Amino acid sequence: MNLKKLLVNIFFIIFAFSSIAEEKNIIDQNNELNFYTGMFDFSDDGKRSTLFGFQHQNENLNRDTFLGNLSPITGVLITADNAGYIYTGVQAQYKIGSLNFTPSFTPGLYHEGDGKDLGHVIEFKSELQISLDLSTTSQFGFSYNHISNASLGKKNPGANSYMFNFFKSF
């Protein structure tokens, strides 16, 4: 996928989901959805593929801990090669003004489809995400992740991916 198509996809996602609800000044917004698109396994010329996904976070379940603000997340991604990953895990949230830094760890189930063989059905995703508040209910960001089976399978090639993210709270 070339850069032009990727940018068109990003702007489509932002336009489509920013018009879902009118901007409201709500004190307790319980849910956040993260819609993202990017490149799955960009470091492997033979198996790189466009990816699309979404992730849900219930902000009522956030907890302040000595590690920062932690919350559970659940999501799914699918590649243009019909590979898929469904996951659930935890993310930490650190805010510096309107900038958000969000590392996460999510175990999940991977289906190869016509995509890359990652060596096992159980995979672990580690991700770093940086986003900027666009308003009180939306953010735009960039993330990088690595998916690996932690040597559960006979092989463990892993996959490195990058994504552009649009977040909407409601």
N, C-alpha and C positions, 0 to 999 in steps of 0.2 A: 504494500500500500504506500502510495506516495504521500508527501507532506500535505499537498493540496487537498486530497481526499480526507486525510486525518483532520485538518482544520475545519473542513465543511461539516464533518461529523460532530466535532466539538461544538461549533456554533449552532447546529441543529438541536443538540441536546440542551444547550443553554436556553435557546429560544422556546423549545417545546415545554420544558419543565418550569421555566420562570413564569409562564403564563397559566400554570395550573391553578394557582390561587392568588387572590389579590393580596398585596402587602398589607399586613395588619400588625399593630403594635400589641402583641400578645405576651403577657408576662410569663406564662407557663406553656411553652411549646414542647409537647411530649415526644415527638418523633422527628428524626432526621433521616432523610434519604440521600444517598450519595450515588449519583449516576456517573459512570465513567466510561471512557474509551481510550484505547492506546494500542501499544504493540506488545504482544505476548512473545517472550523469549527473543528479544531484539538482538541478543548477542550470538544467536545461532542462525547463520544465513539460510540453512536448509529448512528450518522449521519455524521461522518467525511467522507470525500471523496477527492480524487485527483482532482486538478483543473488545467486547462490550460487557458491562456488568452493572449491578446495583447492589447497594449495601444498606441495611437498616440499623438504626440505633434508637433504642427507647431511652430517652434522656431521664426518665423517672428512675432508672436503675443505676444512674451514675453514683459513684461513691468517692469521696475524698479520702485518700490514703497517704501514707508517707511517700509513695511513688508518684503522687499526683492524682488527678481526677481520672478514675478508671470507669469504663463502662463496657457492657457486652455488645457485640456486633454480630450480625448474621448477613451473609450475602451469597451471591452467585455470579460467576463470570462464564462467558462462552466465547470461543474463538471462531474465526471464519473457517477453520478446519474442523468444526464441530467438536472440539475438545471442550470439556466443561469442568468446573470446580465449584462445589458448594461447600460453604465453610461457616463456622461460628467460632468466636473467640473473644478476645479482650483488646481494648485500645486505651491508651493513656492520652490525655489532652493537656497541652500546655499552651497558654495564651500569652502573647506579648503584644499588647495593644490590639490592633486588628489582624495581626498575624497569628496563625495557629500552627503548632507543630504537633503531629499526631503519629506516634509509633504504634504498631499493633502486631499481635501474634494470633494466628487463626489456624487451627488444625481443620482438615476437611477431607472430602472425598473427590478424587480426580477421575475423570473418564477421558481416555485418550482420543476417541473419535478417529478422525483422519489426521490428527495432529501429532505432537511429540509424545513419545513413550517416556514417561518420567520414572518408570520402574516399579511403581506400586500404586494401589488404589488410595492408600492413606498418604496424604502429603501435608506439609506444614508451610504456611505462608508468613513470612516476616516482611513488614512494610513500613516505610517512612513516608509521611505525607506532610506537605506544607500547603496551607491555604490562606486566603485573604478574605476577610469579611467584606461582602458587597453591600449588605444591609443587615438588619437584625435577624432576617430569616433566610439569608442565602450566602454562600461562599463559593469561590472558585479556587481550584488548587491543582497541584502536581504531585504525583506519588511514584515511588519506585518500590518494587517488591521482588523477593526471591522465593520461589516455591521449590521445596526439596522434600525427599522422603526420609531424611536422617538415616540413611543406609538401612531402611527396613527391607528393601528389595535387593535383588542381585546386582542391580545397577542403580545409580543415583546421579543422573546427569544434571538435574535442576533446571530451572528456567528463570531468567531475569526479565522483568517487564516494567514498562513505564506507562502511566496513565494521566490523562487530564480529567479532573473531577469537578462536578457541579453538585453542591449540597443545597438541599431545601428543607427547612424546618417547618413543621405545621402542628 
